Structures are given as C-alpha cells and as structure tokens.
Amino acid sequence: MSSDNETPSPEATHDVAVVGTGPSGLVAALALHEIGASVVAIGPAPSGDAARLETRTAALLASSVDLLKALKVFDRLKSEAAPLKAIRIIDASRSLFRAPDIEFKASELGLEAFGYNIPNTTLIEALYTRAREVLPAVVTTNVEAIALDARGAVLTLSDGAPLSARLVAGADGRRAICRTSAGIAMTDRQYDQAAIASSFRHKLPHRFISNELHKEQGSVTTVPLPDPHASSLIWVGSRSEIAPLMQLDAARFEEELGERLGGLLGPISGMSARAEFPVSGLSAGTLAANRTALLGEAAHILPPIGAQGLNLGFRDAAALADCVAAALRLGRDPGGEEVLASYRRARDIDVLTRTVGVDLLSRSLLSSLFPVQAARGLLSHGLNALPPLRRMVMRLGLTPPTALPTLMRPAEPGAPFRA
Ligand SMILES: Cc1cc2nc3c(=O)[nH]c(=O)nc-3n(C[C@H](O)[C@H](O)[C@H](O)COP(=O)(O)OP(=O)(O)OC[C@H]3O[C@@H](n4cnc5c(N)ncnc54)[C@H](O)[C@@H]3O)c2cc1C
C-alpha cells in the first residue's frame, strides 16, 4: 500500500471514501474534492490492473467533457481527443425492410462536436495524475471488507490500517464489494454477445464521423481518433462469431474488418492489439443504501451501443457531488439517509431510461422479427425526413431527462462547452 500526502490514521474520518480508481471513481473523487468534501480514493494504480488489456476508447459527450474541464483534466487530454462531428448509422442487414442510412450532424444542433473520443488508458492516467496532485489521500490498495453502521463506514484494506468515512462511494466495477456490503441486490441481463475493442488505420479520412454498421449478428462501430486516418473499433457479435475473430492474425482480421466495412474507410492496415469484453447488462436494485452510493459499472452496465456507459458514470459522479455539497452546506451527515435519497432522486430516471433504451435498441438490432424490422425502417425514414424529430433524438442522446449536475453545466449559459 502507498499513500500520498498523508497516511490516513485508523481513526481518520473522511467525509467520503471512494472505492475504485477506474474512470468513474477518479472523476467522483475529484468532483467531491472540488465541492469541498474530504475525500480518500482507494484502488489499484492504473498500471496495477495487469489482468486486463485496456484497448477501449470512450466517446465522451459534451457534458462529460465539461466535467473534465471543470476538474481541470481536459487540457491534459486535448492532444489525444478527437472531436465527434457526426454519427452515421448504417443498416447493413439483408432485411426486406433495410432502413436507410441516417447521419446525425452536431452542426444541426449548432454544436461543433457531440463530444470527444479519448483512449481509456490516457483518460485514466490523466485523472489519476490529477487525483494524486490534489486529493489529500490516494491509497493504492484494495478494499477487502466494509462494516457499515449508524455512525459511519469502516473499510478494511488488503494492505494497511483500516479507514473510516461517513459515506462510501462505490465505484469498484462489476464485482463491487461496496454493493454487496450495503446489501444491494443486482439483476443481470444476458446477451450471449461479446465485443472486440481495438484501433486501426485506414486509407480514406474519417472526417471526424463515427460509423455504426448494423448486421443481423451484431454491430461494427468506428470512432475517429485525432489522426484523420485512424479510428477505434468496437465489434459486437455473438460469442460464437467473436471467438474465432479473436484468434485471427492481424492481417486476416484486417481483411475481415475491411469486408465488414464494405470499403467505407478504404483499405485497412496497422491493426492495434485486440481485447475482448463481455457484453452484459447489470442493474443494482437501488443506487444508494446503508451509507453507500453506487456509481459507474458498480451500479449499471450497458451493452456498448450508443456510447452511454461511462457518460452515465460521469453523471453519477457529478450528481453525487451536488448531493454531498448540499449536505455539507447545511452541516448534515454526508452519508445520511437524506443524501442517499437525494442521490437516488437525482439519478433514478436517467439510469432507468438509458438502461431500458440501450437494452431495447440492442435487442431490436438483433431481431429477425418482421414487425420489429419494419418499425426500425419506418423510424429511420422518419428521422431522415423530419429534421425536428432528428434534433429531438440527438438532444435526448446528449443530455439526461433531468437537469444536468452543476459541474457538468457549461460555464456560460447557452454555450455548448465550457471554455
Ligand atoms: C467495448 C466497449 C466500449 C465502450 N465504449 C464506451 C464509449 O465509447 N463511451 C462510454 O461512455 N462508455 C463506453 N463503454 C463503457 C465504459 O468503458 C465503462 O462504463 C467504464 O469503463 C466503466 O468505468 P468504471 O470506473 O465504472 O468501472 P471500472 O473501469 O471497472 O473500474 C473499477 C475500478 O475499481 C477497482 N476495484 C475493484 N474492486 C476493488 C476493491 N475491492 N477495492 C478497490 N478497488 C477496486 C478496479 O481495479 C478498477 O480500477 C464501453 C464499454 C465497452 C465494453
């Protein structure tokens, strides 16, 4: 175990212990620090997770970028962040009701970009560096057990003295110890799918357009990288399709990808390392109980369609900061039931609508049922023919149905991004 700036004593009581140093946990720790809470962040250093090859990038929407700006992290990411100027959805199925292509352009909403695409490793590294600079304590170890009672939480670490806090912010991912310690159940949705995440080079420029190609078996999404001839890739398919693709050498995989993209980005080369990720759906029974607020993948996991997962985790983090700030202003217990209830109120609708929306979209894209395909085709025609409908759908994708948390609001009202 190592700790920066301060070695927390067993008696030390922090307002919040953030468990998990993935992107959701680090953003939560920085946001809670920004509003004046005393925070300890606990979890392995970014390089400490050798079990997983991180090849993913995150398409972060405007409000998430604004949060990174408010936390003074975005400047460090700029050189590796590619603007998302348009999203093209292509139905490459053999359905009788093949939907027409749809292109959503940020300019239709008066925006320069919907957001930015950033490699996960770069993002986590920058967040971790900032956390070490500003937080009073970053403890690089795992939490082994959490005891919760009316006075607070005591966290047993795998290495070192126990820590205590009033509130546990559980951002420890899918096998969350925080969720089980708080007695929160979860429901699991199975998709029998997996995803390959990687990146590649291509002859034709991407023009900062993301492409989503849907076929009967699944989808292939390309997302621009800063180099105009490089994109990241998310290939979602049935497990039986993905397993052999993972076994191919780079040259054969490039051929398969080129075929799947049908020449959209021209000849393909320079395939980077590939990693496989499970496609799963998980929902915690409640977002907060027993001095514990869950966020990120500890609370909800969505299939990787429509770039919603981490954006949702960032909104959890910023909303929790608002709830704790309000409690501290009034001299209340930051882990008390009032704070947990306000966090549930702030997040329930957003999390539920995104979970249901992505689940429906994911299942409808795979459905061979005639009425489902016909409905999809009709909707696509409608979106192409009716710009107001298209703008409404774009706004729904970009912003939550409830008000944005304070740290995610553009500094100037009406401006698309913080300066
Ligand atoms: C292929 C793919 C593409 C995606 N693309 C996008 C996208 O474009 N846009 C988007 O918004 N989302 C995307 N997502 C979703 C996004 O990647 C996830 O939402 C995000 O990585 C989850 O971050 P997290 O911090 O919540 O969880 P994690 O990254 O899982 O972090 C959990 C952390 O907790 C730590 N931990 C675990 N147990 C303990 C413990 N006991 N004590 C201390 N620490 C612990 C772990 O070491 C880890 O650091 C994608 C997902 C996939 C699979």
Ligand as a Chemical Component Dictionary entry (heavy atoms), coordinates in Angstrom:
data_LIG
# 
_chem_comp.id                   LIG 
_chem_comp.type                 NON-POLYMER 
_chem_comp.pdbx_formal_charge   0 
_chem_comp.three_letter_code    LIG 
# 
loop_
_chem_comp_atom.comp_id 
_chem_comp_atom.atom_id 
_chem_comp_atom.alt_atom_id 
_chem_comp_atom.type_symbol 
_chem_comp_atom.charge 
_chem_comp_atom.model_Cartn_x 
_chem_comp_atom.model_Cartn_y 
_chem_comp_atom.model_Cartn_z 
_chem_comp_atom.pdbx_ordinal 
LIG C1  C1  C 0 -16.167 -2.329 -25.885 1  
LIG C2  C2  C 0 -16.653 -1.198 -25.010 2  
LIG C3  C3  C 0 -16.674 0.106  -25.490 3  
LIG C4  C4  C 0 -17.156 1.151  -24.692 4  
LIG N1  N1  N 0 -17.214 2.422  -25.214 5  
LIG C5  C5  C 0 -17.745 3.421  -24.470 6  
LIG C6  C6  C 0 -17.871 4.737  -25.005 7  
LIG O1  O1  O 0 -17.495 4.998  -26.153 8  
LIG N2  N2  N 0 -18.427 5.708  -24.226 9  
LIG C7  C7  C 0 -18.867 5.440  -22.956 10 
LIG O2  O2  O 0 -19.394 6.367  -22.300 11 
LIG N3  N3  N 0 -18.744 4.213  -22.413 12 
LIG C8  C8  C 0 -18.194 3.199  -23.138 13 
LIG N4  N4  N 0 -18.056 1.953  -22.590 14 
LIG C9  C9  C 0 -18.356 1.764  -21.164 15 
LIG C10 C10 C 0 -17.131 2.174  -20.304 16 
LIG O3  O3  O 0 -15.962 1.568  -20.801 17 
LIG C11 C11 C 0 -17.361 1.776  -18.863 18 
LIG O4  O4  O 0 -18.565 2.396  -18.437 19 
LIG C12 C12 C 0 -16.245 2.250  -17.953 20 
LIG O5  O5  O 0 -15.009 1.736  -18.323 21 
LIG C13 C13 C 0 -16.565 1.838  -16.524 22 
LIG O6  O6  O 0 -15.731 2.522  -15.646 23 
LIG P1  P1  P 0 -15.893 2.333  -14.065 24 
LIG O7  O7  O 0 -14.888 3.244  -13.447 25 
LIG O8  O8  O 0 -17.301 2.457  -13.660 26 
LIG O9  O9  O 0 -15.503 0.801  -13.799 27 
LIG P2  P2  P 0 -14.093 0.066  -13.954 28 
LIG O10 O10 O 0 -13.324 0.631  -15.079 29 
LIG O11 O11 O 0 -14.388 -1.405 -13.954 30 
LIG O12 O12 O 0 -13.314 0.449  -12.636 31 
LIG C14 C14 C 0 -13.493 -0.210 -11.407 32 
LIG C15 C15 C 0 -12.236 0.018  -10.599 33 
LIG O13 O13 O 0 -12.452 -0.482 -9.279  34 
LIG C16 C16 C 0 -11.283 -1.172 -8.864  35 
LIG N5  N5  N 0 -11.693 -2.136 -7.829  36 
LIG C17 C17 C 0 -12.411 -3.281 -7.974  37 
LIG N6  N6  N 0 -12.584 -3.885 -6.782  38 
LIG C18 C18 C 0 -11.957 -3.087 -5.873  39 
LIG C19 C19 C 0 -11.776 -3.173 -4.460  40 
LIG N7  N7  N 0 -12.242 -4.204 -3.737  41 
LIG N8  N8  N 0 -11.069 -2.193 -3.828  42 
LIG C20 C20 C 0 -10.577 -1.126 -4.522  43 
LIG N9  N9  N 0 -10.718 -1.007 -5.869  44 
LIG C21 C21 C 0 -11.399 -1.977 -6.521  45 
LIG C22 C22 C 0 -10.754 -1.836 -10.137 46 
LIG O14 O14 O 0 -9.391  -2.154 -10.031 47 
LIG C23 C23 C 0 -10.996 -0.714 -11.150 48 
LIG O15 O15 O 0 -9.921  0.194  -11.179 49 
LIG C24 C24 C 0 -17.603 0.883  -23.368 50 
LIG C25 C25 C 0 -17.578 -0.419 -22.872 51 
LIG C26 C26 C 0 -17.124 -1.466 -23.684 52 
LIG C27 C27 C 0 -17.145 -2.881 -23.141 53 
# 
loop_
_chem_comp_bond.comp_id 
_chem_comp_bond.atom_id_1 
_chem_comp_bond.atom_id_2 
_chem_comp_bond.value_order 
_chem_comp_bond.pdbx_ordinal 
LIG C1  C2  SING 1  
LIG C2  C3  SING 2  
LIG C2  C26 DOUB 3  
LIG C3  C4  DOUB 4  
LIG C4  N1  SING 5  
LIG C4  C24 SING 6  
LIG N1  C5  DOUB 7  
LIG C5  C6  SING 8  
LIG C5  C8  SING 9  
LIG C6  O1  DOUB 10 
LIG C6  N2  SING 11 
LIG N2  C7  SING 12 
LIG C7  O2  DOUB 13 
LIG C7  N3  SING 14 
LIG N3  C8  DOUB 15 
LIG C8  N4  SING 16 
LIG N4  C9  SING 17 
LIG N4  C24 SING 18 
LIG C9  C10 SING 19 
LIG C10 O3  SING 20 
LIG C10 C11 SING 21 
LIG C11 O4  SING 22 
LIG C11 C12 SING 23 
LIG C12 O5  SING 24 
LIG C12 C13 SING 25 
LIG C13 O6  SING 26 
LIG O6  P1  SING 27 
LIG P1  O7  DOUB 28 
LIG P1  O8  SING 29 
LIG P1  O9  SING 30 
LIG O9  P2  SING 31 
LIG P2  O10 DOUB 32 
LIG P2  O11 SING 33 
LIG P2  O12 SING 34 
LIG O12 C14 SING 35 
LIG C14 C15 SING 36 
LIG C15 O13 SING 37 
LIG C15 C23 SING 38 
LIG O13 C16 SING 39 
LIG C16 N5  SING 40 
LIG C16 C22 SING 41 
LIG N5  C17 SING 42 
LIG N5  C21 SING 43 
LIG C17 N6  DOUB 44 
LIG N6  C18 SING 45 
LIG C18 C19 SING 46 
LIG C18 C21 DOUB 47 
LIG C19 N7  SING 48 
LIG C19 N8  DOUB 49 
LIG N8  C20 SING 50 
LIG C20 N9  DOUB 51 
LIG N9  C21 SING 52 
LIG C22 O14 SING 53 
LIG C22 C23 SING 54 
LIG C23 O15 SING 55 
LIG C24 C25 DOUB 56 
LIG C25 C26 SING 57 
LIG C26 C27 SING 58 
# 
